[in-house]
Amino acid sequence: MRIEAYNQVAQLYKTNKTSSTRPASASAMGRDEVQISSFGRDYQIAKKAVAEASDIREDKVAEMKSKYESNDYQVDTGDFASKLLEKYQMGL
Protein backbone atom coordinates (compact mmCIF):
# COMPACT_ATOMS: atom_id res chain seq x y z
CA MET A 1 0.00 0.00 0.00
CA ARG A 2 1.37 3.38 -1.02
CA ILE A 3 0.59 5.85 1.70
CA GLU A 4 2.86 8.49 0.19
CA ALA A 5 0.64 8.68 -2.92
CA TYR A 6 -2.35 9.45 -0.73
CA ASN A 7 -0.36 12.15 1.05
CA GLN A 8 0.60 13.73 -2.29
CA VAL A 9 -3.03 13.87 -3.40
CA ALA A 10 -4.04 15.36 -0.07
CA GLN A 11 -1.35 18.02 -0.46
CA LEU A 12 -2.69 18.93 -3.92
CA TYR A 13 -6.12 19.59 -2.46
CA LYS A 14 -4.61 21.75 0.25
CA THR A 15 -2.45 23.86 -2.09
CA ASN A 16 -5.06 24.40 -4.83
CA LYS A 17 -7.58 26.21 -2.69
CA THR A 18 -9.13 29.17 -4.42
CA SER A 19 -8.53 32.65 -3.26
CA SER A 20 -11.42 34.71 -2.05
CA THR A 21 -14.04 35.50 -4.63
CA ARG A 22 -16.00 38.65 -5.11
CA PRO A 23 -19.37 38.95 -6.77
CA ALA A 24 -19.57 40.56 -10.18
CA SER A 25 -21.09 43.99 -10.34
CA ALA A 26 -24.37 44.48 -12.14
CA SER A 27 -22.73 46.41 -14.97
CA ALA A 28 -20.09 43.74 -15.52
CA MET A 29 -22.66 40.95 -15.75
CA GLY A 30 -24.42 42.44 -18.76
CA ARG A 31 -27.87 41.62 -20.01
CA ASP A 32 -29.20 38.88 -22.22
CA GLU A 33 -30.73 40.05 -25.46
CA VAL A 34 -32.80 38.29 -28.06
CA GLN A 35 -33.04 39.57 -31.60
CA ILE A 36 -35.78 38.13 -33.79
CA SER A 37 -35.36 38.43 -37.54
CA SER A 38 -37.98 40.12 -39.69
CA PHE A 39 -38.84 36.70 -41.14
CA GLY A 40 -39.42 35.40 -37.62
CA ARG A 41 -41.68 38.34 -36.77
CA ASP A 42 -43.64 37.87 -40.01
CA TYR A 43 -43.94 34.15 -39.29
CA GLN A 44 -45.37 34.84 -35.83
CA ILE A 45 -47.90 37.31 -37.26
CA ALA A 46 -49.00 34.81 -39.90
CA LYS A 47 -49.20 32.00 -37.35
CA LYS A 48 -51.38 34.13 -35.08
CA ALA A 49 -53.67 35.12 -37.97
CA VAL A 50 -54.14 31.48 -38.99
CA ALA A 51 -54.86 30.46 -35.41
CA GLU A 52 -57.52 33.16 -35.08
CA ALA A 53 -59.14 32.39 -38.45
CA SER A 54 -62.20 30.19 -38.53
CA ASP A 55 -61.85 26.75 -40.08
CA ILE A 56 -65.39 26.96 -41.44
CA ARG A 57 -66.25 29.24 -44.34
CA GLU A 58 -69.64 30.47 -43.24
CA ASP A 59 -70.54 31.91 -46.66
CA LYS A 60 -70.00 28.54 -48.37
CA VAL A 61 -71.95 26.71 -45.67
CA ALA A 62 -74.90 29.10 -46.02
CA GLU A 63 -74.88 28.74 -49.82
CA MET A 64 -74.79 24.93 -49.69
CA LYS A 65 -77.44 24.82 -46.98
CA SER A 66 -79.86 26.97 -48.97
CA LYS A 67 -79.32 24.86 -52.11
CA TYR A 68 -79.85 21.64 -50.13
CA GLU A 69 -83.02 22.86 -48.44
CA SER A 70 -84.52 24.02 -51.74
CA ASN A 71 -83.61 20.70 -53.45
CA ASP A 72 -81.52 22.69 -55.91
CA TYR A 73 -78.23 21.02 -54.96
CA GLN A 74 -76.91 18.97 -57.88
CA VAL A 75 -73.73 16.90 -57.78
CA ASP A 76 -71.77 16.52 -61.01
CA THR A 77 -70.93 12.82 -60.81
CA GLY A 78 -68.20 13.05 -63.44
CA ASP A 79 -66.45 15.85 -61.58
CA PHE A 80 -66.86 14.00 -58.28
CA ALA A 81 -65.42 10.77 -59.71
CA SER A 82 -62.43 12.53 -61.29
CA LYS A 83 -61.59 14.31 -58.03
CA LEU A 84 -61.99 11.07 -56.10
CA LEU A 85 -59.60 9.25 -58.46
CA GLU A 86 -57.14 12.14 -58.32
CA LYS A 87 -57.03 11.98 -54.53
CA TYR A 88 -56.71 8.18 -54.63
CA GLN A 89 -53.75 8.40 -57.03
CA MET A 90 -52.05 10.95 -54.78
CA GLY A 91 -52.34 8.51 -51.88
CA LEU A 92 -54.54 10.70 -49.73
Secondary structure, DSSP 8 states (H G I E B T S, - for coil): --HHHHHHHHHHHHHT---------HHHH--------HHHHHHHHHHHHHHHS-SS-HHHHHHHHHHHHTT-----HHHHHHHHHHHHHHT-
